[in-house]
Amino acid sequence: MMTKQGKIWGETEEIYNNGIVSINRLKIRKGGYCSEHCHARKANIFYVITGNLKLEIWRGADYSLKDETVVWPGEQTTVEPGVYHKFEALTDVECLEIYETRLVGEDIERRTTGGIH
C-alpha cells in the first residue's frame, strides 16, 4: 500500500516496503527541513533526483561534532543507525529516502550442533 503524507516541508510518499527496505519519494520545498532525529535500527539513505539537499549529522558522545554534506542530483549519502541527523533543501528537492533495517545482535537460534558423521 502506497502512503502519501503532507509535511510542513513538503510531502513524502512510500513507494515500496518489504518489511526490511522501505523506499519513499520526498518532495521538499526550498528552505524546508526536518527535525533532528535518529533511527535505532534503520540506515537512512538519501538519493537526490533533482535539487540540492544538505544533510547535517552529529557525532561524539555529547553530539557536539557536526558534519554537513550537500548531496547533488545523481548522488547519495547514508546515515547509519543511531546517528542524529537533519536534512534541509537548499533548492526545491526531489529525492528517494531509503530505509534499510540493520539487524542488531545475534540472528540465529540453534536447536542442534553441527558436526561430521
C-alpha positions as CSV (number, residue, x, y, z in Angstrom):
1,M,0.0,0.0,0.0
2,M,1.5,3.3,-1.0
3,T,1.0,6.1,1.5
4,K,1.3,9.8,0.7
5,Q,1.6,12.3,3.5
6,G,1.9,16.0,3.6
7,K,4.6,17.6,5.8
8,I,5.4,21.1,6.8
9,W,8.5,21.0,4.5
10,G,6.7,19.2,1.5
11,E,5.4,15.7,1.1
12,T,6.5,12.1,1.3
13,E,5.1,9.0,-0.4
14,E,6.1,5.4,0.4
15,I,6.5,3.6,-2.9
16,Y,7.9,0.3,-1.7
17,N,8.1,-1.6,1.6
18,N,9.0,-5.3,2.1
19,G,9.5,-5.0,5.9
20,I,13.3,-4.7,5.6
21,V,13.6,-2.0,3.0
22,S,11.3,1.0,2.6
23,I,11.6,3.5,-0.3
24,N,10.0,6.9,0.0
25,R,9.8,9.7,-2.6
26,L,10.3,13.0,-0.9
27,K,9.4,16.4,-2.4
28,I,11.0,19.1,-0.2
29,R,10.4,22.9,-0.8
30,K,13.4,25.2,-0.8
31,G,14.2,26.0,2.8
32,G,12.3,23.1,4.1
33,Y,13.9,21.0,6.8
34,C,13.1,18.1,9.1
35,S,13.6,17.7,12.8
36,E,16.9,16.5,14.3
37,H,16.4,12.8,14.9
38,C,17.9,9.3,14.7
39,H,16.7,5.8,14.0
40,A,17.6,2.9,16.3
41,R,17.8,0.1,13.7
42,K,17.4,1.8,10.3
43,A,20.1,3.2,8.0
44,N,18.7,6.3,6.2
45,I,19.9,6.6,2.6
46,F,19.2,9.7,0.6
47,Y,19.4,9.6,-3.3
48,V,18.8,13.0,-4.9
49,I,17.0,13.2,-8.2
50,T,16.7,17.0,-8.5
51,G,17.9,19.9,-6.4
52,N,20.5,20.2,-3.6
53,L,19.9,18.6,-0.3
54,K,22.1,19.4,2.8
55,L,22.5,16.7,5.4
56,E,23.7,17.5,8.9
57,I,24.8,14.8,11.2
58,W,26.0,15.0,14.9
59,R,28.7,12.7,16.3
60,G,30.6,12.2,19.5
61,A,29.5,11.2,23.0
62,D,27.8,14.6,23.5
63,Y,26.8,15.1,19.9
64,S,29.0,18.2,19.7
65,L,30.7,17.3,16.4
66,K,28.6,18.4,13.4
67,D,29.3,17.4,9.8
68,E,27.5,18.8,6.7
69,T,27.2,17.2,3.3
70,V,25.5,18.7,0.3
71,V,24.1,16.0,-2.0
72,W,23.6,16.8,-5.7
73,P,21.5,15.1,-8.4
74,G,22.7,11.6,-9.0
75,E,24.5,11.4,-5.6
76,Q,23.6,9.6,-2.4
77,T,24.6,9.6,1.2
78,T,23.9,7.2,4.1
79,V,23.2,8.0,7.7
80,E,23.9,5.0,9.9
81,P,21.5,3.8,12.7
82,G,21.9,5.8,15.9
83,V,23.3,8.9,14.3
84,Y,21.3,12.1,14.8
85,H,20.7,13.9,11.5
86,K,18.6,16.6,9.8
87,F,18.0,17.5,6.2
88,E,17.4,20.9,4.6
89,A,16.5,21.7,1.0
90,L,18.9,24.3,-0.5
91,T,16.6,24.4,-3.6
92,D,13.4,22.5,-4.4
93,V,14.4,18.9,-4.0
94,E,13.0,15.6,-5.1
95,C,14.8,12.6,-3.7
96,L,14.4,9.0,-2.6
97,E,14.7,8.2,1.1
98,I,15.6,4.6,1.6
99,Y,15.3,3.0,5.0
100,E,17.3,-0.2,5.4
101,T,16.8,-2.2,8.6
102,R,20.1,-3.3,10.2
103,L,19.8,-6.4,12.3
104,V,21.4,-5.9,15.7
105,G,22.9,-8.7,17.7
106,E,22.6,-12.4,17.1
107,D,20.4,-13.5,14.2
108,I,20.5,-17.3,14.7
109,E,19.0,-19.6,17.2
110,R,20.4,-23.2,17.1
111,R,18.4,-26.3,18.1
112,T,21.3,-28.6,17.4
113,T,25.1,-28.6,16.9
114,G,26.7,-29.3,13.5
115,G,29.5,-31.8,13.1
116,I,30.8,-34.7,10.9
117,H,29.4,-38.2,10.7
